[in-house]
Amino acid sequence: MIRRALLSDSDQISSISRTAGYMDYISENVLDFIGNNDVFLYEDEGKILGFTSLNRSGTFRFYMGGMRVRNEYRRLGIATQLMKFCENVAVENGAKFIGCLVEENNLKSRNLVEKMNYRNMGKFVSIGGMPLIGNEVHEYSPKSDFYYIRDWEVIHSSDSTGYLVQSDNDGNIMCLSGEWITFIKTINLPEYRASNDFFFVNDSSLNPPPESMIFINFQKNIS
């Protein structure tokens, strides 16, 4: 059975996330994860076997995130059922597209979304730290559509006005949305200071630092 998560499910969700082998931002902020997202669970006789979140990321787009399945219940089709459920929810709410971020080295997840006809729309590189942006920053009018990241969701520029695109004197073009910074185009990897924060670079031509993580932006037309 698939149902919506409750705050009382936090212990099981946190336990699954801690042992799933991914970056454990969900377990560290499990109550916020449930409270701030539409989280759906796959449950069997009171035991949660897997979960994912689903959120609207634009007028016609939804985004899945944080997909986790208990290790001992993988390869049983649970992730597939959760994804199909989310696709149906998105269609019922007027979506034309649904997407997800998949870590580049997570080959099993990549195979799954590709098998379900999700298309590779490009890469985002997650870099730990806070970019150092100079004082000379100017507004910039994008010459084409682009994607940017906000709260782990990938947003298409036409679907949201919650961003500010700027450029600096070095020719870097960046998208600011709340605390998130996505570089749409970079001449060189910007200088940054180490911190618990992170920013994203949307430029596959860069040679990312070894400690960075690379995510693939997958999207499916469901209209």
C-alpha positions as CSV (number, residue, x, y, z in Angstrom):
1,M,0.0,0.0,0.0
2,I,1.2,3.5,-0.8
3,R,0.1,6.3,1.5
4,R,1.1,9.8,2.6
5,A,3.7,10.0,5.4
6,L,2.8,11.3,8.9
7,L,5.2,12.8,11.4
8,S,4.7,9.6,13.4
9,D,6.6,7.7,10.6
10,S,9.7,9.7,11.2
11,D,11.6,7.0,13.1
12,Q,11.2,4.4,10.3
13,I,12.0,7.0,7.6
14,S,15.1,8.1,9.4
15,S,16.3,4.5,9.9
16,I,15.8,3.6,6.2
17,S,17.7,6.8,5.1
18,R,20.6,6.1,7.4
19,T,21.2,2.7,5.9
20,A,20.4,3.5,2.3
21,G,24.0,4.4,1.4
22,Y,23.2,7.9,0.2
23,M,24.0,11.4,1.6
24,D,21.9,11.3,4.7
25,Y,20.3,14.8,4.7
26,I,16.9,13.2,5.2
27,S,17.7,11.4,8.5
28,E,19.3,14.6,9.8
29,N,16.2,16.6,9.1
30,V,13.5,14.0,9.0
31,L,10.7,16.1,10.6
32,D,11.3,18.9,8.2
33,F,11.5,16.4,5.3
34,I,8.0,15.1,6.2
35,G,6.6,18.5,7.2
36,N,7.8,20.5,4.2
37,N,7.3,17.9,1.4
38,D,4.6,15.6,0.1
39,V,6.2,12.3,1.2
40,F,4.7,9.0,0.0
41,L,5.4,5.6,1.7
42,Y,5.3,2.1,0.5
43,E,4.0,0.1,3.5
44,D,3.4,-3.6,4.1
45,E,1.6,-4.7,7.3
46,G,2.7,-1.5,9.2
47,K,6.3,-1.7,8.0
48,I,7.6,1.0,5.7
49,L,9.7,-0.5,2.9
50,G,10.4,2.6,0.9
51,F,9.5,6.3,0.4
52,T,9.9,9.3,-1.8
53,S,8.9,12.9,-1.9
54,L,6.9,14.7,-4.6
55,N,6.6,18.4,-5.0
56,R,5.4,20.9,-7.6
57,S,8.4,22.7,-9.0
58,G,6.6,24.9,-11.6
59,T,3.2,25.4,-13.2
60,F,3.4,22.2,-15.2
61,R,6.3,20.3,-13.5
62,F,6.6,18.0,-10.5
63,Y,9.8,16.7,-8.9
64,M,10.5,13.5,-7.0
65,G,13.3,13.4,-4.4
66,G,14.8,11.4,-1.6
67,M,13.9,8.0,-3.0
68,R,14.9,5.3,-0.5
69,V,14.1,1.6,-0.2
70,R,15.1,-0.8,2.6
71,N,18.2,-2.7,1.6
72,E,16.6,-6.1,2.1
73,Y,13.6,-5.2,-0.1
74,R,15.4,-3.8,-3.1
75,R,14.9,-5.3,-6.6
76,L,11.2,-6.1,-5.8
77,G,9.7,-3.3,-7.8
78,I,9.0,-1.0,-4.9
79,A,10.8,2.1,-6.3
80,T,9.0,1.5,-9.6
81,Q,5.6,1.5,-7.9
82,L,6.4,4.6,-6.0
83,M,7.5,6.4,-9.2
84,K,4.4,5.3,-11.1
85,F,2.2,6.5,-8.2
86,C,4.0,9.9,-8.2
87,E,3.5,10.1,-12.0
88,N,-0.2,9.6,-11.6
89,V,-0.5,12.1,-8.8
90,A,1.4,14.7,-10.9
91,V,-0.9,14.0,-13.9
92,E,-4.0,14.4,-11.7
93,N,-2.7,17.8,-10.7
94,G,-2.1,19.1,-14.2
95,A,1.6,18.3,-14.7
96,K,3.1,17.9,-18.1
97,F,6.6,16.9,-16.8
98,I,8.0,15.0,-13.9
99,G,11.7,14.8,-12.9
100,C,14.3,13.6,-10.4
101,L,18.0,14.1,-9.6
102,V,20.1,10.9,-9.6
103,E,23.7,10.8,-8.4
104,E,25.9,9.9,-11.4
105,N,27.5,6.8,-9.9
106,N,24.2,5.4,-8.7
107,L,23.9,3.1,-11.7
108,K,21.0,1.1,-10.4
109,S,18.8,4.2,-10.0
110,R,20.0,5.5,-13.4
111,N,19.0,2.3,-15.1
112,L,15.6,2.4,-13.4
113,V,14.7,5.9,-14.5
114,E,16.0,5.3,-18.0
115,K,14.0,2.1,-18.2
116,M,10.9,4.2,-17.3
117,N,11.6,6.6,-20.2
118,Y,13.1,9.5,-18.2
119,R,15.5,11.6,-20.4
120,N,18.9,13.0,-19.4
121,M,18.6,16.8,-19.3
122,G,22.1,17.5,-18.1
123,K,24.4,17.5,-15.1
124,F,24.7,19.5,-11.9
125,V,27.9,19.4,-9.8
126,S,27.4,19.8,-6.1
127,I,30.4,21.5,-4.4
128,G,30.7,21.8,-0.6
129,G,31.3,25.3,0.5
130,M,30.2,28.9,-0.2
131,P,31.2,30.6,-3.4
132,L,33.0,33.9,-3.0
133,I,31.2,36.4,-5.2
134,G,32.9,39.8,-5.8
135,N,31.2,43.1,-5.3
136,E,30.7,43.8,-9.0
137,V,27.6,41.7,-9.7
138,H,25.1,42.8,-12.3
139,E,21.6,41.7,-13.4
140,Y,21.7,39.4,-16.4
141,S,19.0,38.6,-19.0
142,P,19.2,34.9,-20.0
143,K,19.4,34.3,-23.7
144,S,17.8,30.9,-23.5
145,D,15.9,28.7,-21.1
146,F,17.8,27.0,-18.3
147,Y,17.4,24.8,-15.2
148,Y,18.4,25.7,-11.6
149,I,18.2,24.0,-8.3
150,R,16.1,25.1,-5.4
151,D,15.7,22.9,-2.3
152,W,16.9,19.8,-4.2
153,E,14.4,20.3,-6.9
154,V,15.4,21.3,-10.4
155,I,13.3,24.2,-11.7
156,H,12.9,25.2,-15.4
157,S,13.3,29.0,-15.8
158,S,9.9,29.3,-17.5
159,D,8.2,27.7,-14.6
160,S,9.2,30.0,-11.7
161,T,9.9,33.6,-10.9
162,G,11.6,32.8,-7.7
163,Y,15.1,33.4,-8.9
164,L,17.5,36.2,-9.7
165,V,20.0,35.8,-12.6
166,Q,23.2,37.8,-12.2
167,S,26.7,38.0,-13.8
168,D,30.1,39.2,-12.5
169,N,33.0,40.9,-14.1
170,D,34.7,37.5,-14.7
171,G,31.9,36.4,-17.1
172,N,30.3,34.0,-14.6
173,I,26.5,33.8,-14.8
174,M,24.7,32.6,-11.7
175,C,21.2,32.0,-10.5
176,L,20.3,32.9,-7.0
177,S,17.2,31.4,-5.3
178,G,17.0,31.9,-1.6
179,E,20.3,30.5,-0.2
180,W,21.0,28.3,-3.2
181,I,23.4,29.4,-5.9
182,T,23.6,27.6,-9.3
183,F,26.1,28.7,-11.8
184,I,24.6,28.5,-15.3
185,K,27.9,29.3,-17.0
186,T,31.3,29.6,-15.5
187,I,34.7,30.6,-17.0
188,N,36.5,28.8,-14.2
189,L,35.4,27.1,-11.1
190,P,34.7,30.0,-8.7
191,E,36.7,30.4,-5.5
192,Y,34.9,29.2,-2.4
193,R,35.4,28.8,1.3
194,A,34.9,25.5,3.1
195,S,31.6,25.3,5.0
196,N,28.6,23.1,5.6
197,D,26.9,24.8,2.7
198,F,27.1,23.8,-0.9
199,F,26.4,25.3,-4.3
200,F,25.8,23.8,-7.7
201,V,27.6,24.3,-11.0
202,N,25.5,23.5,-14.2
203,D,28.4,23.3,-16.6
204,S,29.7,19.9,-17.8
205,S,32.9,21.4,-19.3
206,L,34.4,22.0,-15.8
207,N,36.7,19.6,-14.1
208,P,34.9,19.3,-10.7
209,P,37.0,18.9,-7.5
210,P,37.4,15.3,-6.2
211,E,35.1,15.8,-3.2
212,S,32.2,17.1,-5.3
213,M,29.1,15.0,-6.2
214,I,27.7,14.9,-9.7
215,F,23.9,14.6,-10.3
216,I,22.0,13.9,-13.5
217,N,18.8,15.8,-14.1
218,F,16.2,13.4,-15.5
219,Q,12.8,14.4,-16.8
220,K,9.8,12.7,-18.4
221,N,6.9,14.0,-20.4
222,I,3.7,12.8,-18.9
223,S,1.2,14.9,-20.7
